[in-house]
Each structure stands twice: as structure tokens, then as C-alpha cells.
Amino acid sequence: MPALIVTLLFMLALHATALPTVEEFAARLKPMAQNTTIQAEYTQTRHFKELDFNAVTTGAMAQEQGKRLAWTTTTPLKSICIFTEDSFQFWDEESKRTTTIKASRFPWIKMIFQLQTNWMNGDLAPLQKLFQLEITDDVTLCMTPLDQATKLFFSTITITFSEDFTTVRKVLFTEKTGDTIELVFKNTQYNAPIPPQTWRLP
């Protein structure tokens, strides 16, 4: 029995020391910064803890790095969100209305745009100013908010990259209530032309 305990402790210690540092992890992500466009399909699962209920939506995202970002929901209802650093536009099938919000009035718009730009191009330096970064396994980064504004919404944001560090596979938002939002990406394309209609609201 003592030998077994020693072996288990050794294996745990070996696993802990094998994890990359934040700097090493960031170095692995550097090739992602060369991407000018990103397109992917996604499945979003929102889990309501108290109700033990999942709400699932599917759609697609497209991003021109540093310029604009589009999220299109296809099920259960169609909607389109377009972000830039300066504004947020939203259209939904139910109301048939377009809402435009300026970042000058709502700074969170710019924050969301910049956060996604940073994690989609693997740039951890700006994220370190807003989050405590922890590497939880070889491909997973856990971010704990440092600023009070983000703490109001999220306890952690966990990003899982592909094993070859070419793409983001999953993002998990854990809210202060215990509810979670999980985004799983598939069929990701880099540096492919984005169809012009992606940026047009109905």
C-alpha cells in the first residue's frame, strides 16, 4: 500500500509539472495571430442550474480580425448580431426589428469585441490585464475576472483549443449564479473569404 501511494503522488506531481506556463501556452498560440478571417459553426448550450434545464441554439460565426464580428443563430429562431469596436447591431426573426447600440454609451460592446478578438487570435497579453490566467491542461485556459464589471457576470471563462493549437474548440462561461453557457465550434475555416451577405441585416 505505501508503494502505491508513493506512485500515485509521483504521478500527480509529474502531471502538475508537465503543464505549460502561461508564457509557454501563449507561444503555442502565436500561429493563430496570422489568421485574417475566422468562420465556424457553433452549438450553444445554456444550462440553468436551478431548473436543471438546457436551452440549445445553433448557428454560425464569422470574424474579420480587428474589424467586425457576426453571430448568426439559425435554430430555434433566426437572429443576427454584428459587433464592431464602435457598435452592436441586432436583428431577430420574431420582431423583424433591428436594434443599434453605440459603444460610446455601452462600453461592454467594445469589451466583448476585444475579448473575442484576443482569444480567437491567441493573444493572451491583453487578457492578462483583465483576468487571472490558469492553464488547467495541455489545451485549456481558465480565466478568472479581475475587474469588478466582469465579476458581476462571470466567475470564470474557460477556453479549450484544438490539440494542434490552430483553433478554439470550446468556450465555457460560468456565471455567478452557477448557470453556464457552453459554445462548441466545428467546421472552422481560417483565411477564407467571408460572404458579403454575412454582414447584411434583413
C-alpha positions in Angstrom: 0.0 0.0 0.0 2.8 2.6 0.8 4.4 1.9 -2.5 1.1 2.5 -4.3 0.6 5.8 -2.5 4.1 6.9 -3.4 3.5 6.0 -7.0 0.2 8.0 -7.2 1.8 11.0 -5.6 4.7 10.8 -8.1 2.2 10.6 -11.0 0.3 13.6 -9.7 3.4 15.6 -9.2 4.7 14.7 -12.7 1.3 15.8 -14.2 1.4 19.1 -12.4 5.0 19.9 -13.5 4.2 18.9 -17.1 1.6 21.7 -17.6 2.9 24.6 -19.6 3.4 28.1 -18.1 1.2 30.9 -19.4 4.1 32.2 -21.4 4.7 28.7 -23.0 1.0 28.4 -23.7 0.9 31.8 -25.3 3.9 30.8 -27.5 1.9 27.8 -28.8 -0.9 30.1 -29.8 1.2 32.5 -31.8 0.4 31.0 -35.3 -3.3 31.9 -34.7 -2.4 35.6 -34.9 -1.6 35.1 -38.6 -5.3 34.5 -39.4 -7.2 37.3 -41.0 -10.7 35.7 -41.0 -12.4 33.0 -39.0 -15.6 31.2 -39.8 -17.2 28.4 -37.8 -20.5 26.7 -37.0 -21.4 26.6 -33.3 -23.7 24.9 -30.8 -24.6 27.0 -27.7 -25.9 25.2 -24.6 -27.2 27.4 -21.8 -27.6 25.4 -18.6 -30.0 26.8 -15.9 -28.7 25.4 -12.7 -31.8 25.8 -10.5 -34.1 24.4 -13.2 -31.7 21.7 -14.3 -32.6 22.7 -17.9 -30.6 23.2 -21.1 -31.5 25.6 -23.8 -29.7 24.8 -27.1 -29.2 27.1 -30.1 -27.2 26.6 -33.2 -25.7 28.9 -35.8 -22.5 30.3 -37.3 -19.9 32.9 -36.5 -17.6 35.0 -38.7 -14.9 37.4 -37.8 -12.6 39.7 -39.7 -9.8 40.1 -37.2 -9.9 43.5 -35.6 -12.7 44.8 -37.8 -16.1 43.1 -37.3 -17.7 40.0 -35.9 -21.0 38.4 -36.8 -23.0 35.8 -34.8 -26.0 34.2 -36.7 -28.4 32.0 -34.8 -30.4 29.6 -37.1 -32.3 27.5 -34.5 -34.7 27.7 -32.8 -35.2 31.3 -34.1 -33.1 33.2 -36.5 -31.2 36.2 -35.3 -28.1 38.1 -36.3 -25.7 40.1 -34.2 -22.9 42.2 -35.7 -20.2 43.7 -33.5 -17.6 46.3 -34.2 -15.5 48.3 -31.7 -18.0 51.1 -32.1 -21.4 49.5 -32.3 -23.6 46.5 -31.9 -26.5 45.7 -34.3 -29.1 43.0 -33.6 -32.0 41.7 -35.7 -34.3 38.9 -34.8 -36.9 36.9 -36.8 -39.6 37.3 -34.2 -39.8 41.1 -34.0 -38.4 41.8 -37.5 -36.7 44.8 -36.0 -33.1 46.0 -36.0 -31.6 47.5 -32.8 -28.4 49.5 -32.9 -26.4 50.3 -29.8 -23.3 52.5 -29.8 -20.2 51.6 -27.8 -19.9 55.2 -26.6 -22.9 54.6 -24.4 -22.3 51.0 -23.5 -18.6 50.2 -23.1 -19.3 46.4 -22.7 -19.7 46.3 -26.5 -16.1 47.1 -27.1 -15.0 44.8 -24.3 -16.8 41.8 -25.9 -15.4 42.6 -29.3 -11.9 42.8 -28.0 -12.1 39.7 -25.8 -13.2 37.5 -28.7 -10.6 39.0 -31.0 -7.9 38.2 -28.4 -8.8 34.6 -27.7 -9.6 33.9 -31.4 -6.1 35.1 -32.4 -4.4 33.6 -29.4 -3.2 36.9 -27.9 -3.0 36.4 -24.1 -1.2 39.6 -23.2 -4.4 41.8 -23.2 -6.3 39.1 -21.4 -3.8 39.1 -18.5 -4.8 42.7 -17.7 -8.4 41.7 -17.2 -8.1 38.1 -16.0 -6.1 35.8 -13.8 -5.0 33.1 -16.3 -4.5 29.4 -15.3 -3.5 26.5 -17.5 -5.7 23.6 -16.4 -4.4 21.1 -19.0 -2.3 21.0 -22.2 -5.0 22.7 -24.3 -7.3 24.5 -21.8 -7.0 28.1 -20.4 -9.2 29.2 -17.4 -9.7 32.9 -17.0 -10.9 34.4 -13.7 -12.1 38.1 -13.9 -10.0 40.7 -12.1 -12.2 43.7 -12.8 -15.5 44.3 -10.9 -17.6 44.8 -14.0 -16.8 41.3 -15.4 -17.1 39.7 -12.0 -20.8 40.8 -11.9 -21.5 38.4 -14.8 -18.9 35.6 -14.8 -17.0 33.6 -12.3 -14.7 32.0 -14.9 -14.4 31.8 -18.7 -12.7 28.6 -19.9 -11.3 28.2 -23.4 -10.3 24.9 -24.9 -8.1 24.9 -28.0 -7.5 22.1 -30.5 -4.6 19.9 -29.9 -2.6 21.4 -32.7 -3.4 25.0 -31.4 -4.9 26.1 -34.7 -8.4 26.8 -33.5 -10.7 27.3 -30.5 -12.8 24.2 -29.9 -14.9 25.3 -26.9 -15.6 28.2 -24.7 -17.4 27.8 -21.3 -18.8 30.8 -19.4 -19.6 30.1 -15.8 -21.9 32.8 -14.3 -22.0 33.8 -10.6 -25.4 32.1 -10.3 -23.9 28.8 -11.3 -25.6 28.9 -14.8 -23.3 28.1 -17.7 -23.1 28.9 -21.4 -21.1 26.5 -23.5 -20.1 27.2 -27.1 -18.8 24.3 -29.1 -17.3 25.1 -32.6 -17.0 22.9 -35.6 -16.0 23.1 -39.3 -13.8 26.1 -38.5 -12.2 27.8 -41.5 -9.3 30.3 -41.4 -8.4 32.9 -44.0 -11.3 32.1 -46.3 -13.3 34.9 -47.9 -16.4 35.8 -45.9 -19.6 36.0 -48.0 -20.7 39.7 -48.2 -24.3 38.7 -47.1 -22.9 37.8 -43.7 -22.7 41.5 -42.8 -26.2 42.4 -44.1 -29.1 42.5 -41.8 -32.5 41.6 -43.3 
